[in-house]
Amino acid sequence: MEIFAKPFFLLAFIPALAGMLLVLWLGRVRKRHALHLLFSTHAFEQLTAHLRPESKWRNALLIITVFLLFVALAGPQWGTEIVEAQGSFAQTVIAVDVSASMQAKDLLPDRLDNAKTMLRMLITHLKDERIGLIAFTSKAFIQCPITTDEEALNYFISLLEPDMLPVSGTSLAAPVQLAAQMLAKYPGQKALILLTDGEDHSPEELEAAKTAAQKNGVRIIAIGLGTEEGTLIPEKISPTGQVLEYKKDRQGNTVVSKLDQKSLLELAQATGGVYIKYTSPSQVAAKVEDSVRNLDRSLSQTSRHNIYKVRYSIPLFAAILCLAAYLLWPRGRKRPLQKEEKISSKKVQ
């Protein structure tokens, strides 16, 4: 713990003190020089015999006042308090297909790498969004809860890999239903950004997913990755990046993965969203940013942390008291002697 928030001001007091002492000394010298020119020493003592002599304590009060002001500027601090920061944000969930078909190289270097590049560009522009991340195949799993932490989102995006989940296949219903659950507690309209090649091995579940999205006010922004012509799916790749074997089905036929735009377009239209065919990271990121711009916002806590309580008011109040004492220090004529004091002084003489 640092006792002072700005300890620099304590060091600054040293030259300030030297300057004050120099001014006081020069003032005293100039005063003596002026009196020497105007009066003799004896005459001056007779003229000022009825006045109080200057007190060194008065000047000490002035120095203490300035010191306390510098202490207040240094910001003494002790004790802690909890500070909560809040902001108004729109709510968005990103769902990324990590099935084997996302290794297809009809988009170079592959579909998933293109999706990750686009997401990194998108997140840097969505400063007013709280974003969550889902990875899915035939099942969906939360990779990052809804947050405003850009570094955390980028970290989890970097971990996305094909076949990273313990289940295979592809289901578009799974990420839609999970995103609807994540966004259900937020009021107003939210968004699901769905990045996939559109292949769906469980189309019978899609109607229930559409209903869940509509019920919870979730607009689906579907992004189709791949080409209509399709390409083969690498199964084994050498350390040098050469494809050694392509994926085959149970009958031994080589699998060709194609972009299925129909199911993605239906999902987007059913929820009032939009379908975007992937072209380049920057173009798609710009289109998605436009699509989420008018989402409803809600007040959310962004951070909660402890800070030290700054107690500058204590030395500042003490400085005011010292300054008041300096200004009110008795000056002028001495107190008149009482009769008893006069008699006793005569006896002493």
Protein Blocks (a to p, Z undefined) as FASTA:
>chain_A
ZZbfblmlmmmmmmmmmmmmmmmmmmmmmmmmmmmmmpcfklmmmmmmmpccddfklmmm
mmmmmmmmmmmmnopaedjdddddddddddddddddfbfklmpckbcfbfklmmmmmmmm
mmmmmmmbccdddddffbccdfbdcdfbfklmmmmmmmpcghkbfbecjdfklmmmmmmm
mmmmpgcjdddddddehiafblmlmmmmmmmmmmnopacddddeddfkopaddfbdcfko
pafbdcddfkopacdddddfklmmmmmmmnopacdddfbfmlmmmmmmmmmmmpccdddd
fbdcdddddfklmmmmmmmmmmmmmmmpcghjdddddfklmmmmmmmZZ
